[in-house]
Amino acid sequence: MGDDAITLSLSTGDPCGAFTITIRRVPDDADSPLAGRLLLHLPYPDQPMPHDQLHPLHPGTFVIGRPAPATRTHLTAA
């Protein structure tokens, strides 16, 4: 049986490469409590082709790379 997965690569023109995620379906007949479920894979820093660090901004949203500043700054007109 083949792999039931899809990989999505998003590139913003960053010379470090694309941001890649994979969604994989565990076969219904797998001997696992995850049978029939979907898994989301995000490369992490210890993998050979990791993404930059992910820092939570708010639930479901992350800053990629350096964490967001702790305080907000307001821009004023010159």
C-alpha positions in Angstrom: 0.0 0.0 0.0 1.3 3.5 -0.9 1.8 6.4 1.5 -1.5 8.4 2.0 0.1 11.8 2.5 0.4 15.2 0.9 3.2 17.7 1.4 2.8 21.4 0.9 5.8 23.7 0.5 5.3 27.5 0.8 8.0 29.9 -0.3 8.1 33.6 0.3 11.3 34.0 -1.7 13.4 33.5 1.5 16.9 32.2 0.5 16.7 29.7 3.4 14.0 27.8 1.4 10.3 26.9 1.7 8.2 26.2 4.8 7.0 22.6 4.4 4.2 20.7 6.1 3.0 17.2 5.5 -0.4 15.7 6.3 -0.5 12.0 6.5 -3.5 9.7 7.0 -2.9 6.6 9.2 -4.5 3.6 7.4 -7.9 2.4 8.8 -6.5 -1.1 9.4 -3.3 0.1 11.3 -2.7 -1.5 14.6 -2.8 1.8 16.4 -5.2 4.0 18.3 -4.5 6.6 15.5 -6.0 4.4 12.8 -8.0 6.5 10.4 -6.7 9.8 11.9 -4.8 12.6 10.2 -1.3 13.6 11.4 0.3 17.0 10.8 4.1 16.9 10.5 6.2 20.1 10.9 10.0 19.7 10.7 11.7 20.8 13.9 15.2 22.0 14.8 16.8 18.6 15.4 15.8 17.2 11.9 18.1 17.4 8.9 16.0 20.0 7.1 14.4 21.9 10.0 12.3 25.0 9.9 13.4 28.0 11.9 12.2 28.1 15.5 8.4 28.6 15.8 7.3 31.0 18.6 3.6 31.1 19.6 2.1 34.5 18.9 -1.5 33.4 19.9 -3.4 30.1 19.6 -2.8 28.7 16.1 -0.4 31.5 15.0 3.4 31.4 15.2 6.3 33.7 14.4 9.0 31.9 12.4 12.5 32.7 13.4 13.2 35.4 16.1 10.4 35.7 18.6 8.1 38.7 18.4 9.1 41.6 20.7 7.5 41.5 24.2 6.2 45.0 23.9 4.5 46.7 21.0 6.0 49.8 19.6 3.9 52.5 17.9 5.2 54.4 14.9 4.7 58.1 14.8 4.8 60.4 11.8 8.1 62.3 11.4 
